[in-house]
């Protein structure tokens, strides 16, 4: 082998070794890049999976909370309707009492609401025409325990559903069933609620 052939052979060998080293280094780098990319991809996938899971859980939690809130609202509205119905029926049953019982209730209301001074008692047109005989006397008897109390049945009437209106000069006290039920509404709602739902 000549000197030139030896030099060429040496260059070829060096070149092959360098190429092999560069290729090996490039493959190693490529593996590192691929491994890092896989790790980053896996990390991103895990993050996305966790975020999706949390979003789904939050969504389910919100939906569950909304459903529970809606259920509570429906129950509350239903209870309120039942209570209102009971109170309305109680008032209607009072208005529809047989005459003798109805006017017994009126006498009890007079005892409770009359002031210790003279005044007038006004009824609805319907009640005025059906007042029992000697009802004026019954009113006075009911007031015997109240010093100075006296009520005269007025010729005037009021547009009321039942009950009466007391007039003392310029002062009127509305003792109609509507007014009494309205004034006692909160207390009645509490009592009916306790009876029905406790």
C-alpha positions as CSV (number, residue, x, y, z in Angstrom):
1,X,0.0,0.0,0.0
2,X,1.4,3.3,-1.0
3,X,1.7,6.3,1.2
4,X,-1.2,8.1,-0.5
5,X,-3.4,5.0,-0.1
6,X,-2.5,4.9,3.6
7,X,-3.4,8.6,4.0
8,X,-6.7,8.1,2.2
9,X,-7.4,5.0,4.3
10,X,-6.6,6.9,7.5
11,X,-8.9,9.8,6.4
12,X,-11.7,7.3,5.5
13,X,-11.3,5.6,8.9
14,X,-11.3,8.9,10.8
15,X,-14.2,10.1,8.8
16,X,-16.2,6.9,9.5
17,X,-15.4,7.2,13.2
18,X,-16.4,10.9,13.3
19,X,-19.6,10.1,11.3
20,X,-20.4,7.2,13.7
21,X,-19.7,9.4,16.7
22,X,-21.9,12.3,15.2
23,X,-24.6,9.8,14.3
24,X,-24.5,8.3,17.8
25,X,-24.6,11.7,19.4
26,X,-27.5,12.7,17.1
27,X,-29.5,9.5,18.0
28,X,-28.8,10.1,21.7
29,X,-30.0,13.8,21.4
30,X,-33.1,12.6,19.4
31,X,-33.9,10.1,22.1
32,X,-33.6,12.8,24.8
33,X,-35.8,15.1,22.8
34,X,-38.4,12.4,22.2
35,X,-38.2,11.3,25.8
36,X,-38.6,15.0,27.0
37,X,-41.5,15.5,24.6
38,X,-43.2,12.3,25.8
39,X,-42.8,13.4,29.4
40,X,-44.1,16.9,28.6
41,X,-47.0,15.4,26.7
42,X,-47.8,13.0,29.5
43,X,-47.6,15.9,32.0
44,X,-49.9,18.1,29.8
45,X,-52.3,15.1,29.3
46,X,-52.4,14.6,33.1
47,X,-53.0,18.3,33.7
48,X,-55.8,18.4,31.1
49,X,-57.3,15.2,32.6
50,X,-57.2,16.7,36.1
51,X,-58.6,20.0,34.9
52,X,-61.4,18.2,33.0
53,X,-62.1,16.0,36.1
54,X,-62.3,19.1,38.3
55,X,-64.5,21.0,35.8
56,X,-66.8,17.9,35.6
57,X,-67.0,17.7,39.4
58,X,-67.6,21.4,39.7
59,X,-70.3,21.2,37.0
60,X,-71.9,18.2,38.8
61,X,-71.7,20.0,42.1
62,X,-73.3,23.1,40.7
63,X,-76.0,21.1,39.0
64,X,-76.7,19.2,42.3
65,X,-76.8,22.5,44.3
66,X,-79.2,24.0,41.7
67,X,-81.4,20.9,41.8
68,X,-81.4,20.9,45.7
69,X,-82.2,24.6,45.7
70,X,-85.0,24.1,43.2
71,X,-86.3,21.2,45.2
72,X,-86.3,23.3,48.4
73,X,-88.0,26.2,46.6
74,X,-90.7,23.9,45.3
75,X,-91.3,22.4,48.7
76,X,-91.4,25.9,50.3
77,X,-93.8,27.1,47.7
78,X,-96.0,24.1,48.1
79,X,-96.0,24.5,51.9
80,X,-96.9,28.2,51.5
81,X,-99.7,27.3,49.1
82,X,-101.1,24.7,51.6
83,X,-100.8,27.2,54.5
84,X,-102.6,29.9,52.4
85,X,-105.3,27.4,51.5
86,X,-105.8,26.4,55.1
87,X,-106.1,30.0,56.2
88,X,-108.5,30.9,53.3
89,X,-110.7,27.9,54.1
90,X,-110.7,28.8,57.8
91,X,-111.9,32.3,56.9
92,X,-114.5,31.0,54.5
93,X,-115.8,28.5,57.1
94,X,-116.2,31.4,59.5
95,X,-118.2,33.3,57.0
96,X,-120.4,30.3,56.3
97,X,-121.2,29.4,59.9
98,X,-124.9,28.9,60.6
99,X,-126.4,32.2,61.7
100,X,-126.6,31.5,65.4
101,X,-123.0,30.4,65.5
102,X,-121.9,33.2,63.3
103,X,-123.4,35.9,65.6
104,X,-122.0,34.1,68.7
105,X,-118.6,34.7,67.1
106,X,-119.5,38.3,66.5
107,X,-120.5,38.8,70.2
108,X,-117.1,37.3,71.2
109,X,-115.3,39.6,68.8
110,X,-117.3,42.6,70.3
111,X,-116.2,41.6,73.8
112,X,-112.6,41.5,72.7
113,X,-112.4,44.6,70.5
114,X,-114.8,47.2,72.0
115,X,-113.2,50.1,73.7
116,X,-114.3,51.5,77.1
117,X,-116.4,54.3,75.6
118,X,-119.5,54.7,73.5
119,X,-119.4,54.1,69.8
120,X,-121.2,52.6,66.9
121,X,-121.0,49.1,65.3
122,X,-121.4,48.8,61.5
123,X,-122.1,45.6,59.6
124,X,-122.1,44.6,56.0
125,X,-125.4,45.0,54.1
126,X,-125.8,41.2,54.1
127,X,-125.2,40.9,57.9
128,X,-127.3,44.0,58.7
129,X,-130.5,42.4,57.2
130,X,-130.0,39.1,59.0
131,X,-129.2,40.4,62.5
132,X,-131.0,38.3,65.1
133,X,-133.8,39.9,67.1
134,X,-132.6,41.7,70.2
135,X,-129.0,41.7,68.9
136,X,-128.5,45.2,70.2
137,X,-129.3,43.9,73.7
138,X,-126.9,41.0,73.3
139,X,-124.2,43.4,72.4
140,X,-124.8,45.5,75.5
141,X,-124.9,42.4,77.7
142,X,-121.5,41.4,76.2
143,X,-120.1,44.7,77.2
144,X,-121.3,44.7,80.9
145,X,-117.8,43.9,82.1
146,X,-116.2,46.8,80.3
147,X,-116.6,50.1,82.1
148,X,-118.0,52.8,79.9
149,X,-118.3,50.6,76.8
150,X,-121.4,51.0,74.8
151,X,-122.1,50.2,71.1
152,X,-125.1,51.2,69.1
153,X,-125.9,49.4,65.8
154,X,-125.5,52.0,63.1
155,X,-127.9,52.3,60.1
156,X,-124.8,52.7,58.0
157,X,-123.1,49.7,56.4
158,X,-119.6,48.9,55.2
159,X,-118.3,46.9,52.2
160,X,-116.8,44.1,54.3
161,X,-116.8,40.3,54.0
162,X,-118.0,39.6,57.5
163,X,-117.3,40.8,61.0
164,X,-117.9,44.5,61.7
165,X,-116.4,48.0,62.0
166,X,-116.3,49.9,65.2
167,X,-116.6,53.7,65.0
168,X,-115.6,56.0,67.9
169,X,-116.0,59.6,66.5
170,X,-113.3,60.0,63.8
171,X,-111.7,56.7,64.7
172,X,-112.7,53.5,63.0
173,X,-111.5,50.0,63.9
174,X,-111.9,47.5,61.2
175,X,-112.9,44.1,62.7
176,X,-113.9,42.5,59.4
177,X,-112.7,38.9,58.9
178,X,-110.4,40.0,56.1
179,X,-108.7,42.7,58.4
180,X,-108.4,40.3,61.3
181,X,-107.0,37.5,59.2
182,X,-104.6,39.9,57.6
183,X,-103.4,41.3,60.9
184,X,-102.9,37.8,62.3
185,X,-101.5,36.3,59.0
186,X,-97.9,35.8,60.1
187,X,-99.0,34.3,63.4
188,X,-101.5,32.1,61.6
189,X,-98.9,31.0,59.1
190,X,-96.6,30.0,61.9
191,X,-99.3,28.1,63.8
192,X,-100.6,26.3,60.6
193,X,-97.0,25.4,59.6
194,X,-96.3,23.9,63.0
195,X,-99.5,21.8,62.9
196,X,-98.9,20.6,59.4
197,X,-95.1,20.3,59.0
198,X,-93.6,19.8,62.5
